[in-house]
Amino acid sequence: MELNIFSDVIDALEKLANAAISLKDIPKRQRKRYQEAVAESYSHLNSAANMVFLRLGDLLNMKKAQFLDDLQRLDNNAEWLTLERDVRLCSNLRMTYPEMDDFLSRMIQFSRPDWDKARDLVDRLLEREGTLADFISSSLARLAQMASKARVSADEYKKAREAVSQVREAVRNERTRLIRSEVAFLDALSGRGDSA
């Protein structure tokens, strides 16, 4: 099962990171705020990816009945929202929203129209409490739907376990990409001369 939960978000964040590094016509203090907002977004997105990765790993360690019950609840927005609140992920993400919103407005105004996609993704994830939970639960809906067939067929149960394993591996790869991207962003920030 091909399911990349965070790839579009990582693409948008990489675009923001590259733009934040190249800012020159913005006062140093404001540029630093934008760069910090991008750095915080990397950190929070990594936390979200870790939550999904760990949850899928937990599923794979469960016996059949518990596996199927928990698989069916993967798209349960309320459970993801509770987890999001427990780790204060959403509130921390929303704290970066004003800077990201201002930054994206500047990029759309002075750059190409393809910033609209990045803008939509940032709005989807940061605009209000629960949007990250909505995003995760809707991304995992296809997996959750496999539970009903897996309850009545050994073949479907095997397919469901394999799908969870594949999606978990895809999330692992996305986390690796996210970490590499964040390291490249931080290296570029620390290695460039600061003018203005």
C-alpha positions as CSV (number, residue, x, y, z in Angstrom):
1,M,0.0,0.0,0.0
2,E,1.5,3.3,-1.1
3,L,0.7,6.0,1.4
4,N,3.0,9.0,2.1
5,I,1.3,10.9,4.8
6,F,3.8,13.8,5.2
7,S,5.5,14.1,1.8
8,D,3.5,17.1,0.6
9,V,4.0,18.9,3.9
10,I,7.7,18.2,3.8
11,D,7.9,19.5,0.2
12,A,6.2,22.7,1.3
13,L,8.4,23.0,4.4
14,E,11.6,22.5,2.3
15,K,10.3,25.3,0.0
16,L,9.8,27.6,3.0
17,A,13.2,26.7,4.4
18,N,15.0,27.5,1.2
19,A,13.1,30.8,0.9
20,A,13.8,31.6,4.6
21,I,17.6,31.1,4.0
22,S,17.6,33.3,0.9
23,L,15.8,36.3,2.5
24,K,17.8,39.4,1.9
25,D,15.4,42.3,1.5
26,I,13.8,41.8,5.0
27,P,15.2,43.3,8.2
28,K,17.5,41.0,10.1
29,R,15.1,40.7,13.1
30,Q,12.1,39.8,11.0
31,R,14.2,37.4,8.9
32,K,15.3,35.6,12.1
33,R,11.7,35.3,13.2
34,Y,10.8,33.6,9.9
35,Q,13.8,31.3,10.1
36,E,12.9,30.3,13.7
37,A,9.3,29.6,12.7
38,V,10.5,27.3,9.9
39,A,12.9,25.5,12.4
40,E,10.0,25.1,14.9
41,S,7.8,23.7,12.2
42,Y,10.4,21.1,11.3
43,S,10.6,20.1,15.0
44,H,6.8,19.8,15.4
45,L,6.3,18.0,12.1
46,N,8.9,15.5,13.2
47,S,7.0,15.0,16.5
48,A,3.8,14.3,14.5
49,A,5.6,11.8,12.2
50,N,7.0,10.1,15.3
51,M,3.5,9.8,16.8
52,V,2.2,8.1,13.7
53,F,5.3,5.9,13.4
54,L,5.0,4.7,17.0
55,R,1.3,4.1,16.8
56,L,1.7,1.9,13.7
57,G,4.6,0.1,15.4
58,D,2.3,-0.6,18.4
59,L,-0.3,-2.0,16.1
60,L,2.2,-4.5,14.6
61,N,2.9,-5.8,18.1
62,M,-0.7,-6.6,19.0
63,K,-2.6,-9.8,18.8
64,K,-5.3,-10.1,16.1
65,A,-8.4,-8.9,18.0
66,Q,-6.6,-5.8,19.5
67,F,-4.9,-5.2,16.2
68,L,-8.2,-5.1,14.3
69,D,-9.9,-2.9,16.9
70,D,-7.0,-0.4,16.9
71,L,-6.6,-0.5,13.1
72,Q,-10.3,0.4,12.8
73,R,-9.7,3.4,15.0
74,L,-6.8,4.8,13.1
75,D,-9.0,7.3,11.4
76,N,-10.6,8.3,14.7
77,N,-10.0,12.1,14.8
78,A,-10.9,12.3,18.6
79,E,-8.1,9.9,19.5
80,W,-5.5,11.8,17.5
81,L,-6.8,15.1,18.9
82,T,-6.3,13.7,22.5
83,L,-2.8,12.6,21.7
84,E,-2.1,15.9,20.0
85,R,-3.3,17.8,23.1
86,D,-1.4,15.5,25.5
87,V,1.9,16.3,23.8
88,R,0.8,20.0,23.3
89,L,1.8,19.6,19.6
90,C,-1.0,21.6,18.1
91,S,-0.7,24.5,20.5
92,N,3.0,24.7,19.8
93,L,2.5,24.5,16.1
94,R,-0.2,27.3,16.2
95,M,2.3,29.5,18.0
96,T,4.4,29.6,14.8
97,Y,1.4,30.3,12.6
98,P,1.5,34.2,12.7
99,E,5.1,34.2,11.5
100,M,4.4,31.5,8.9
101,D,1.3,33.3,7.7
102,D,3.2,36.6,7.3
103,F,6.1,34.8,5.7
104,L,3.9,33.1,3.2
105,S,2.0,36.3,2.4
106,R,5.3,37.9,1.5
107,M,6.4,34.9,-0.7
108,I,3.1,34.8,-2.6
109,Q,3.2,38.6,-3.1
110,F,6.8,38.7,-4.3
111,S,7.2,35.3,-5.9
112,R,5.6,32.8,-8.1
113,P,2.0,31.6,-7.7
114,D,3.1,28.1,-6.8
115,W,3.4,29.3,-3.2
116,D,-0.4,28.8,-2.9
117,K,0.0,25.1,-2.4
118,A,2.4,25.7,0.5
119,R,0.0,28.2,1.9
120,D,-2.9,25.7,1.7
121,L,-0.8,23.1,3.6
122,V,0.3,25.5,6.3
123,D,-3.3,26.7,6.8
124,R,-4.5,23.0,6.9
125,L,-2.1,22.2,9.6
126,L,-1.8,25.3,11.7
127,E,-5.0,27.4,11.5
128,R,-6.9,25.9,14.5
129,E,-6.8,23.2,17.1
130,G,-7.4,19.8,15.7
131,T,-6.3,20.4,12.1
132,L,-3.2,18.2,12.5
133,A,-5.4,15.5,14.0
134,D,-7.8,15.9,11.1
135,F,-4.9,15.6,8.7
136,I,-3.5,12.4,10.3
137,S,-6.8,10.7,10.7
138,S,-7.9,11.4,7.1
139,S,-4.5,10.2,5.9
140,L,-4.9,6.9,7.7
141,A,-8.5,6.3,6.7
142,R,-7.6,3.8,4.0
143,L,-5.8,1.7,6.5
144,A,-8.7,1.9,9.0
145,Q,-11.1,0.8,6.3
146,M,-9.2,-2.5,5.9
147,A,-10.3,-3.7,9.4
148,S,-13.8,-4.8,8.5
149,K,-12.6,-7.2,5.7
150,A,-9.7,-8.4,7.8
151,R,-12.1,-9.5,10.5
152,V,-13.7,-12.1,8.2
153,S,-10.8,-13.2,6.0
154,A,-7.4,-14.5,6.9
155,D,-6.0,-13.2,3.6
156,E,-7.4,-9.8,4.3
157,Y,-6.0,-9.8,7.8
158,K,-2.6,-10.7,6.4
159,K,-3.0,-7.8,3.8
160,A,-3.9,-5.4,6.6
161,R,-0.8,-6.3,8.7
162,E,1.4,-5.9,5.6
163,A,-0.2,-2.6,4.7
164,V,0.4,-1.3,8.3
165,S,4.0,-2.4,8.0
166,Q,4.4,-0.7,4.6
167,V,2.9,2.5,5.7
168,R,5.1,2.5,8.8
169,E,8.1,2.0,6.6
170,A,6.9,4.9,4.4
171,V,6.6,7.1,7.5
172,R,10.1,6.0,8.6
173,N,11.4,7.2,5.2
174,E,9.5,10.5,5.5
175,R,10.9,11.1,8.9
176,T,14.4,10.4,7.6
177,R,13.8,12.9,4.7
178,L,12.4,15.4,7.2
179,I,15.5,15.1,9.5
180,R,17.9,15.4,6.6
181,S,16.0,18.4,5.3
182,E,16.0,20.1,8.7
183,V,19.8,19.4,9.1
184,A,20.4,21.0,5.7
185,F,18.3,24.0,6.7
186,L,20.2,24.5,9.9
187,D,23.6,24.0,8.3
188,A,22.7,26.5,5.6
189,L,21.6,29.0,8.3
190,S,24.7,28.6,10.3
191,G,27.1,28.6,7.3
192,R,25.9,31.7,5.5
193,G,27.1,35.2,6.1
194,D,24.5,37.5,7.8
195,S,24.0,40.8,6.1
196,A,21.6,43.6,7.0
